[in-house]
Amino acid sequence: MRSKRVVTAVAAGAAVAMALSACGGGSSSSSNAAGEFDAANKGQVFNASDRKGGTLKVANPGTWDSLDPGETYYGYSWNFARLYSRALVTFKPAPGDGSTELVPDLAESLGVPSDGGKTWTYKLREGIKFEDGKPVTSKDVAYAVLRSTDKEEFPHGPAYFEQYLNLPADYKGPYKTPTVDTSSAITTPDDRTVVFHLKQAFGGFDYFAQLSQTAPVPQAEDKGKRYKEKIVSTGPYKFETNEIDKRFTLVRNDQWDPATDPNRKALPDRYEVEMGVEANDVDNRLLSGDLHVEVTGNGIQQASLSRVLGDPALKAQADNPGSPRLNYTSIVPTVAPLDNLDCRKAIEFAADRASYQNAYGGPFSGGDIASTVLPPQIPGHQKFDLYASPESKGDVDKAKQALAACGKPDGFETNIAYRAERPKEKAAAESLQQSLARVGIKLTLKAFPEGDYFSQFAGNPGYVVKNNLGLVVNSWGADWNDGFGFLSQIVDSRVIRENGGSSNISVRLPEVDSQLDAAFAEVDNAKREQAWGEIDKAVMEQAVILPGVYAKFLLLRGKGLTNVFINESYGMYDYTALGLSG
């Protein structure tokens, strides 16, 4: 998941989901009302309160990829979308380990597997309505999932449903092929029951069901890619105004019934959200009390770091969660001369990863230097470094040897892409520009808007080749804490879409695709986890990903916030729990 925290491990086989259904809540937590460093981290709740009322002010340095639950793939967006939409299941809004537990949301229970885990059934709670008062039915859920499979209309979202549902070969979504029978993939035997049919068994299907793509959409109100302009809410809030890519406001949805929703407190009366707010300005406004939340969860910028850490009063507003997330750079083999393995290895050896770490804020707020694709927290992680260098500052001699081997002894030129609204990504690109210049590799920096970064630019294969984007700065956290949940959307070549939208632009290895399929079907946990490490090594041997840092963040709590805690599933504050002190 783009900028998303990972969650608890999932084992293959239908027994897993049944075990999850029976398990209880997570770790215990304490309420911490004192203003002190890390007060909302490590299973703690900062300033617990059930007070309702007030306007919660939110800023985004960039723009959403989409507010439509069916086509978004940023972790903060999944977290925030739970305010206005409800998926079949969700991650428990609780501090610490409790937030890694899947719990029913729109559905009465977690999924019920049958047919050896190839079929999954969900029954909706009674009494759930859209904001216009119409009842939510199983057909609204089925339609929402089916529309999300049209990646020409919705390029941003994950591709699990079109990959793993047993859809007809000629199905291209409800807009292009409305008469194609999809009962082989989804059935709705009654208004409250929806049944999913998979191509092969998968014991972790509840993790698919928690995707925002299962949030119901009334077909009569659907406007395709324009649905994001007027989303029909099922959550406790609805859109009052929505100026796309500029700002929007949420107000209470009077058709939301808290009796049907055990997961949301719905404390504020209103949310005011601004987009395109310069990142350093966001920090300043959080510290001054003008904002409550920086929504992306990427932490404060380098310019604010020493100021916050050096002032005890400001540091008391900060939390420092770790995250099984990788900040990295894709090395694109479809852009010459990076179609040559030795040219790609030259970049791996020349990169100063200590400088890359500093670009993200150093070990405290940036994270640990990475040498693998899988972060250490993911089951199956293996510790290795195929491109080791003294003090992680790069090996110039080995880089020059690789350049000679690829026929570019004097180096070459290429471009590096990053998100314009993310100063840390720009700093990482500048770091690589400096360290690669030592061996004659000249990088030209190219900034692109966050909202369309993957759909139009750095995730669009044609654009990448045409514009010589040999390097693409990226960041990834798993959709759930398993090798499949982490790797499948960034190393599987089959998720690459010619019209753009995939987070994978550089890993095009058929042998890795086969390894992923074998690991997906493996029911032995030990063998499954070993497979993830082997896939990681196979990707690194081809030098198509340059690992940067295993991420860590320094988040700021806005003044007046209540019920603040880190949701481990998102690696940031839980937006459904927040309130205001007055």
KENU-834273 format. One record per residue (C-alpha): residue in three letters; x, y, z. Coordinates in steps of 0.001 Angstrom, whole numbers, padded with zeros to 6 digits, always signed. Example, Ala and Ser with C-alpha at 12.3 -4.5 7.8 and 13.67 -1.06 7.14 Angstrom:
# KENU-834273
ALA+012300-004500+007800SER+013670-001060+007140
***
This chain:
# KENU-834273
MET+000000+000000+000000ARG+001250+003424-000865SER+002229+005024+002419LYS+000415+002394+004417ARG+001384+000525+007579VAL+001209-003278+007628VAL-000714-005517+009985THR-000841-008912+011587ALA+000390-012002+009731VAL-002048-014099+007692ALA-001620-017807+007103ALA-002918-019618+004066GLY-005914-021919+004361ALA-009541-021419+005312ALA-008822-022179+008960VAL-007185-018797+009388ALA-010326-016797+008837MET-012303-018994+011215ALA-009620-018560+013853LEU-009731-014797+013397SER-013487-014876+013867ALA-013041-016479+017260CYS-010222-014308+018574GLY-010725-011423+020950GLY-009373-007898+021084GLY-005762-006803+021184SER-003504-005508+023865SER-004642-003443+026780SER-004088+000269+026662SER-003774+003158+029032SER-005104+006663+028692ASN-002394+009307+028770ALA-003627+012870+029076ALA-000241+014382+029816GLY+001491+016271+027062GLU+004612+014164+026674PHE+006687+012623+023926ASP+005244+009419+022378ALA+002091+009707+024500ALA-000094+008320+021684ASN+002260+005488+020741LYS+003014+001992+022048GLY-000545+001030+022872GLN-001394+004267+024669VAL-004358+006594+024153PHE-003572+010279+024499ASN-006267+012437+026127ALA-009160+009950+026102SER-012585+011592+025926ASP-016090+010945+024581ARG-016863+014649+024178LYS-018706+015403+020959GLY-018550+018594+018936GLY-016147+020941+017227THR-014459+021253+013842LEU-011399+019120+013188LYS-008990+020779+010745VAL-006963+018572+008399ALA-004265+019372+005821ASN-002738+017389+002964PRO+000506+018652+001384GLY-000603+017035-001866THR-003917+015748-003191TRP-005778+012480-002826ASP-005315+009986-005645SER-009113+009774-005337LEU-011742+010221-002650ASP-013720+007430-004334PRO-013338+004368-002067GLY-013254+002213-005198GLU-010084+003665-006670THR-007828+004902-003891TYR-004529+003322-002851TYR-002933+005639-000313GLY-002935+004316+003250TYR-004044+007632+004713SER-006941+007631+002274TRP-008081+004180+003423ASN-007822+005355+007024PHE-009724+008594+006370ALA-012348+007076+004044ARG-013761+005132+007000LEU-015343+008418+008111TYR-017682+008474+005108SER-017728+004861+003897ARG-017939+001391+005390ALA-016262-001740+004005LEU-017378-005289+004767VAL-014782-005578+007519THR-012239-003187+008973PHE-009233-003009+011255LYS-010248-002516+014854PRO-009987+001132+015969ALA-007872+000387+019030PRO-004356+001235+020171GLY-001459-001199+019958ASP-001936-004793+018882GLY-005716-004421+019000SER-005647-002433+015773THR-004152-005364+013834GLU-007352-007362+014358LEU-009946-007571+011605VAL-013491-006964+012853PRO-016887-006873+011097ASP-018012-003481+009800LEU-020728-003483+007138ALA-020987-007249+007653GLU-022291-009003+010757SER-019203-011204+011016LEU-015950-011963+009289GLY-016266-013998+006115VAL-017496-017585+006243PRO-015357-019790+003956SER-016522-022843+002060ASP-015321-024958-000851GLY-011917-025216+000796GLY-011487-021441+000943LYS-012504-020683-002665THR-015905-019268-001622TRP-016500-016544+000985THR-019872-015394+002287TYR-020782-012183+004144LYS-024121-011134+005598LEU-024794-007414+006010ARG-025994-005868+009257GLU-029629-004835+009351GLY-030621-001177+009200ILE-027667+000316+007289LYS-028649+003162+004978PHE-027085+005493+002462GLU-027115+009189+003280ASP-030313+009597+001200GLY-032152+007105+003428LYS-032175+004221+000958PRO-031219+000829+002439VAL-027830-000649+001623THR-028145-004066-000043SER-025766-006821-001040LYS-026164-005719-004675ASP-024634-002344-003772VAL-021574-004130-002393ALA-021304-006452-005394TYR-021614-003516-007778ALA-018935-001559-005893VAL-016454-004425-006211LEU-017226-005027-009881ARG-016862-001350-010854SER-013457-001250-009137THR-012129-003886-011557ASP-012282-001418-014471LYS-008754-000075-014308GLU-009215+002195-017308GLU-011932+004042-015411PHE-010256+003638-011997PRO-006474+003364-012446HIS-005484+004035-008840GLY-006857+001183-006738PRO-005427-002265-005911ALA-005926-005124-008379TYR-006765-008017-006071PHE-010373-008495-007130GLU-009719-008617-010875GLN-006769-010926-010254TYR-008384-013414-007907LEU-012173-013360-008373ASN-013421-015947-010853LEU-014530-013321-013357PRO-015393-014213-016949ALA-012484-013760-019328ASP-014413-011199-021392TYR-015492-009057-018414LYS-014261-005461-018527GLY-016403-003953-015775PRO-020031-002798-015569TYR-019550+000201-017867LYS-018070-001598-020880THR-019638-005050-020456PRO-022858-004525-018488THR-024576-007655-019839VAL-021798-010148-019042ASP-022878-012660-016380THR-020594-012265-013326SER-022237-014925-011146SER-019089-017028-011428ALA-017387-014333-009324ILE-020039-012681-007109THR-023582-013673-006212THR-026234-012002-004062PRO-028766-014672-003038ASP-030719-012102-001006ASP-030542-008416-000106ARG-028231-009008+002844THR-025938-011755+001535VAL-022977-011394-000804VAL-020862-014366-001889PHE-017401-014173-003501HIS-016027-016991-005668LEU-012243-017192-006183LYS-010136-018831-008862GLN-008144-020564-006128ALA-008393-020946-002362PHE-007131-018106-000182GLY-007473-018249+003589GLY-006868-014506+003961PHE-009818-013253+001929ASP-010990-011094+004848TYR-008000-008883+004037PHE-009495-008348+000581ALA-012867-007658+002207GLN-011393-004821+004306LEU-010372-002947+001166SER-012339+000242+000668GLN-013413-001208-002692THR-016106-003186-000818ALA-017790+000027+000394PRO-021248+000003-001247VAL-022046+002172-004258PRO-025645+002675-005469GLN-025557+001964-009207ALA-028169+004632-009929GLU-025894+007297-008434ASP-022657+006103-010013LYS-021007+008496-012449GLY-017871+006452-013101LYS-014720+008458-012582ARG-016890+011455-011625TYR-018431+009607-008672LYS-015621+011059-006536GLU-017315+014450-006949LYS-020503+013278-005173ILE-019931+010200-003042VAL-022997+008696-001376SER-022011+008124+002231THR-022609+005088+004438GLY-020407+006339+007288PRO-021089+008801+010097TYR-020112+011754+007885LYS-021103+012946+004432PHE-019680+015549+002078GLU-021082+019041+002504THR-018732+020555-000079ASN-016119+018986-002346GLU-013791+021128-004456ILE-011735+018435-006137ASP-007998+018696-005349LYS-008533+021876-003310ARG-010663+021329-000204PHE-013730+019577+001146THR-015866+019505+004273LEU-017572+016616+006022VAL-020630+017019+008232ARG-022731+014543+010172ASN-024766+012002+008181ASP-028169+011871+009849GLN-028918+008487+008239TRP-025993+006834+010021ASP-027204+004773+012965PRO-024572+004208+015680ALA-026510+001092+016723THR-025310-000548+013488ASP-021717+000610+013915PRO-019568-000517+016863ASN-016369+000818+015282ARG-016790+004601+015025LYS-017075+007227+017758ALA-018011+010082+015386LEU-017023+012780+017865PRO-016376+015967+015816ASP-019319+017734+014222ARG-017339+018696+011160TYR-014093+018103+009251GLU-012467+020836+007189VAL-009805+019496+004833GLU-007320+021535+002790MET-005139+020163+000006GLY-001973+021498-001557VAL-000674+022996+001694GLU+003111+023293+001546ALA+004628+020630+003810ASN+006698+022968+005984ASP+003690+025241+006393VAL+001706+022227+007617ASP+004311+021679+010358ASN+004183+025316+011419ARG+000396+025357+011545LEU+000295+022152+013604LEU+002711+023655+016100SER+000811+026941+016286GLY-002571+025261+016821ASP-004074+026245+013449LEU-004322+022579+012327HIS-005103+019314+014095VAL-003872+016630+011654GLU-001464+016231+008733VAL-003425+013501+007006THR-000738+011591+005072GLY+001034+010404+008228ASN+004460+011008+006685GLY+005733+012986+009664ILE+007397+016339+010014GLN+009892+017721+007553GLN+013633+018045+007995ALA+013314+021802+008517SER+011159+021241+011625LEU+013054+018314+013107SER+015679+020101+015190ARG+013138+022695+016299VAL+010749+020045+017634LEU+013348+017786+019211GLY+015190+020705+020779ASP+012155+022200+022524PRO+010625+020030+025307ALA+007226+021691+024898LEU+007118+021001+021165LYS+008558+017514+021529ALA+005680+016751+023905GLN+003341+017082+020897ALA+005195+014377+018959ASP+004939+010610+018513ASN+007571+008387+016948PRO+006053+005165+015586GLY+008076+002702+013576SER+006592+001228+010424PRO+007142-001938+008399ARG+007353+000218+005308LEU+010069+000689+002724ASN+011081+004013+001226TYR+012887+003047-001971THR+013665+003900-005581SER+012586+001830-008571ILE+015285+001200-011190VAL+013331+000912-014440PRO+014658-001716-016873THR+012514-000488-019784VAL+014528+002751-019885ALA+017909+002401-021623PRO+020661+001843-020586LEU+018987+000389-017486ASP+017833-002517-019625ASN+021349-003779-018910LEU+021754-005522-015520ASP+025266-004183-014961CYS+024098-000603-015490ARG+021449-001195-012818LYS+024055-002721-010501ALA+026188+000395-010963ILE+023388+002422-009393GLU+023042-000022-006488PHE+026761+000147-005731ALA+027145+003908-006247ALA+024206+004918-004051ASP+025099+006489-000710ARG+022390+004932+001442ALA+023542+006782+004546SER+022809+010018+002689TYR+019460+008544+001559GLN+018658+007881+005226ASN+019491+011480+006124ALA+017175+012708+003369TYR+014285+011109+005238GLY+015328+012579+008586GLY+018075+010262+009821PRO+017645+007191+012015PHE+015260+008945+014419SER+012541+010133+012058GLY+013680+008555+008814GLY+014352+004953+009713ASP+017023+002289+009440ILE+019118+001880+006299ALA+017555-000819+004120SER+019234-003516+002036THR+016190-005660+001183VAL+012695-005169-000176LEU+011012-006829+002812PRO+011242-004818+006054PRO+012344-006760+009153GLN+008829-006768+010626ILE+007408-008818+007736PRO+007437-012587+008399GLY+009883-014105+005941HIS+012369-011216+006004GLN+015940-012386+005460LYS+018876-010201+006359PHE+021264-009800+003403ASP+022978-007041+001428LEU+024007-007812-002147TYR+025418-004311-002640ALA+027145-003684+000681SER+029584-000796+001021PRO+031715+000697+003821GLU+029428+002623+006204SER+026661+002274+003581LYS+028135+005226+001683GLY+028479+003451-001641ASP+031286+001515-003325VAL+032636+003704-006116ASP+035109+001086-007388LYS+032474-001632-007787ALA+030108+000875-009401LYS+032766+001799-011970GLN+033450-001876-012652ALA+029730-002418-013293LEU+029633+000593-015642ALA+032545-000808-017615ALA+030772-004167-017831CYS+027624-002544-019239GLY+029538-000562-021840LYS+029151+002814-020133PRO+032551+003387-018489ASP+032024+007158-018392GLY+028504+006882-017010PHE+025192+007911-018548GLU+022264+010284-018097THR+018727+009557-016920ASN+015879+011248-015036ILE+014600+010609-011521ALA+010943+011171-010557TYR+009577+012146-007148ARG+006367+013594-005694ALA+006474+017377-005744GLU+004657+017772-002425ARG+007090+015545-000518PRO+010313+017329+000499LYS+011798+014081+001802GLU+011429+012468-001611LYS+013049+015465-003252ALA+015907+015226-000753ALA+016276+011516-001515ALA+016415+012265-005246GLU+019043+014947-004622SER+021016+012498-002500LEU+021105+009988-005351GLN+021957+012760-007788GLN+025040+013600-005738SER+026228+010064-004991LEU+025716+008731-008522ALA+027538+011729-009993ARG+030707+010355-008410VAL+030767+007640-011094GLY+029490+009739-013988ILE+025791+008925-013751LYS+023970+012214-014245LEU+020432+012491-012824THR+017950+015204-013700LEU+015188+015672-011125LYS+011565+015558-012287ALA+008758+016483-009872PHE+005194+015270-010406PRO+001946+015822-008468GLU+001145+013285-005775GLY-002464+012730-006820ASP-001584+011530-010342TYR+001956+010334-009652PHE+001229+006692-010483SER-001737+006977-012841GLN-000274+009497-015283PHE+003449+009787-014658ALA+005747+007541-012621GLY+003387+004552-012766ASN+002497+004899-016447PRO+004806+002630-018505GLY+004539+004626-021729TYR+005143+007954-020042VAL+008091+006543-018085VAL+009872+005333-021236LYS+009017+008382-023342ASN+010300+010732-020640ASN+013369+008713-019688LEU+012360+008169-016054GLY+015066+005655-015240LEU+014611+006104-011489VAL+011338+006554-009610VAL+011265+007465-005917ASN+008627+005351-004204SER+007317+004236-000821TRP+005369+001135+000130GLY+003748-000452+003142ALA+001822-003699+002937ASP-001900-004107+002601TRP-001466-006616+005443ASN+001536-008016+007271ASP+002414-011011+005153GLY+004890-011444+002345PHE+002018-011591-000140GLY+000390-008500+001334PHE+003672-006636+001013LEU+005200-007954-002205SER+002358-008772-004562GLN+001559-005233-005704ILE+005176-004086-006144VAL+007036-007112-007581ASP+004363-008920-009628SER+004671-007910-013291ARG+001007-008751-013878VAL-000169-005745-011837ILE+001584-003349-014235ARG-001092-001589-016286GLU-000333+000016-019616ASN-002738+002861-018822GLY-000920+003513-015533GLY-001824+003302-011877SER+000388+000512-010582SER+003011+001042-007897ASN+005199-001473-009731ILE+007022+000052-012664SER+010332-001807-012539VAL+009890-005482-011594ARG+009103-007500-014718LEU+010384-010952-013843PRO+008324-014007-014942GLU+010215-016227-012508VAL+009151-013961-009637ASP+005525-014127-010814SER+005744-017929-010635GLN+007321-017783-007190LEU+004502-015535-005979ASP+001858-017971-007251ALA+003542-020884-005522ALA+003843-018996-002230PHE+000214-017837-002430ALA-000937-021463-002594GLU+001481-022757+000072VAL-000323-023830+003252ASP+002802-024516+005314ASN+003656-021257+007120ALA+007379-021951+007417LYS+007701-022767+003714ARG+005523-019802+002801GLU+007642-017374+004800GLN+010854-018808+003371ALA+009451-018206-000102TRP+008983-014486+000560GLY+012657-014130+001443GLU+013659-016006-001705ILE+011489-013702-003819ASP+013092-010690-002140LYS+016558-011973-003049ALA+015529-012740-006640VAL+014332-009139-007077MET+017489-007695-005545GLU+019714-009900-007742GLN+018153-008193-010770ALA+018794-004729-009269VAL+015349-003350-010140ILE+014723-001882-006679LEU+017121+000288-004676PRO+016124-000015-000998GLY+016429+003221+000963VAL+015151+003092+004546TYR+012821+000955+006633ALA+010538+003800+007644LYS+010016+005602+010919PHE+008074+008831+011476LEU+007837+011791+013812LEU+004151+012747+013913LEU+002701+015875+015482ARG-000496+015902+017528GLY-002492+019044+016899LYS-003529+021049+019947GLY-006895+020122+021427LEU-007053+016600+019993THR-008569+013803+022068ASN-008533+010018+021694VAL-005228+010060+019843PHE-003499+006736+019234ILE-001485+004987+016560ASN-003493+002460+014595GLU-000904-000201+013799SER-002751-001185+010621TYR-002157+002245+009097GLY+000963+003378+010939MET-000637+006710+011787TYR-003333+008181+014013ASP-006702+006446+013809TYR-008939+009032+012160THR-012211+007379+013211ALA-011394+007839+016904LEU-010249+011462+017076GLY-012181+014126+018958LEU-011679+017662+020239SER-011435+019001+023757GLY-013402+022148+023034
***
